[in-house]
Amino acid sequence: MSKVVPRYSDQFKAEAVALFLSEKRTYTQVASQLGISKTGLQRWVAQSQTLGSPDPGGRREAVADTPDLAKYRQLESRVRELEKENSFLKKVSAFFAKEAQ
């Protein structure tokens, strides 16, 4: 039997984050008051601080691209591409080194 994971609206998440940030209470206290898990609240707070607002299912919410964010994404993409090329070149060089023996 699978466990049913509750889905919360973006508005509920935003209000939960606002409640946590506005009061001097712990994650556990706020989560128990709202009837949600502590880790869920922690994730929503972290997402609100990095992305602007919490978002369902752990997916990134569409955020207005700033020049820094766009540059960061471009660099991340380039790093992944270079890592793939590096991995391929290592395999090719190992193949030819093995063949030369």
C-alpha positions in Angstrom: 0.0 0.0 0.0 1.5 3.3 -1.0 1.6 6.4 1.2 -0.5 9.3 0.0 1.6 12.5 -0.1 -0.5 15.6 0.6 -0.4 18.4 -1.9 -0.4 22.0 -0.7 -1.3 25.1 -2.7 1.3 27.7 -3.5 -0.7 30.1 -1.3 -0.6 27.8 1.7 3.1 27.3 1.3 3.7 31.1 1.0 1.6 31.7 4.1 3.4 28.9 6.0 6.8 30.5 5.1 5.6 33.9 6.1 4.3 32.6 9.4 7.7 31.0 10.1 9.7 34.1 9.1 7.5 36.5 11.0 7.5 34.7 14.3 10.3 33.7 16.6 9.4 30.0 16.7 11.1 26.8 15.6 10.3 24.8 12.5 8.8 22.1 14.7 6.4 24.6 16.4 5.2 26.2 13.2 4.9 22.8 11.4 2.9 21.2 14.2 0.6 24.3 14.4 -0.1 23.9 10.6 -0.3 20.1 10.6 2.6 19.7 8.2 6.0 18.1 8.4 9.0 19.9 9.7 11.1 18.9 6.7 8.5 20.2 4.3 8.4 23.6 6.0 12.2 23.7 5.9 12.2 22.9 2.2 9.6 25.6 1.5 11.6 28.2 3.5 14.8 27.3 1.6 13.0 27.5 -1.7 11.5 30.9 -0.8 14.9 32.3 0.0 16.6 31.0 -3.1 13.8 31.3 -5.7 11.4 33.9 -4.4 8.6 31.6 -3.4 7.9 28.0 -2.7 6.8 25.8 -5.5 4.9 22.5 -5.7 6.6 19.2 -6.2 10.1 20.5 -5.7 10.2 21.9 -9.2 11.7 25.3 -9.8 9.2 28.0 -10.3 9.4 30.3 -13.2 11.5 33.2 -11.9 12.3 36.3 -13.9 15.8 35.8 -15.2 18.3 38.2 -13.9 21.6 38.6 -15.9 23.4 36.8 -13.1 21.0 33.9 -13.1 21.1 33.5 -16.8 24.9 33.6 -16.8 25.0 31.0 -14.0 22.7 28.7 -15.9 24.8 29.1 -19.1 28.0 28.3 -17.1 26.4 25.2 -15.5 25.4 24.0 -18.9 28.9 24.5 -20.2 30.4 22.7 -17.2 28.2 19.7 -17.9 29.2 19.7 -21.5 32.9 19.8 -20.7 32.6 17.1 -18.1 31.0 14.8 -20.8 33.8 15.6 -23.3 36.4 15.0 -20.6 34.9 11.6 -19.7 34.8 10.6 -23.4 38.4 11.6 -23.9 39.5 9.6 -20.9 37.7 6.5 -22.3 39.2 7.0 -25.8 42.8 7.5 -24.4 42.4 4.4 -22.3 41.2 2.4 -25.3 44.2 3.5 -27.4 46.7 3.0 -24.6 45.4 -0.5 -24.2 45.5 -1.1 -27.9 49.1 0.1 -28.2 50.4 -2.5 -25.7 
